[in-house]
């Protein structure tokens, strides 16, 4: 699986390990089902697998860079007002 350098994104080793484990488990649990759904929708297994892999990679990079859920942003805005 793809791993980003923690020093660039200011994560300590424990945070990096936890994030890697979480995302690897998510990929293990959901990749097959998502690939089958993509195949059902577009009728091309290779393209479906590529789309699923791209989605996981984009999600991984977003989370490693410190991405937050929209609900987290609303909570922080409401707390500061």
Secondary structure, DSSP 8 states (H G I E B T S, - for coil): -----HHHHT--HHHHHHHHHHHHHHHHHHHHHHHHHHHHHHS-HHHHHHHHHHHHHHHHHHHHTT---HHHHHHHHHHH-
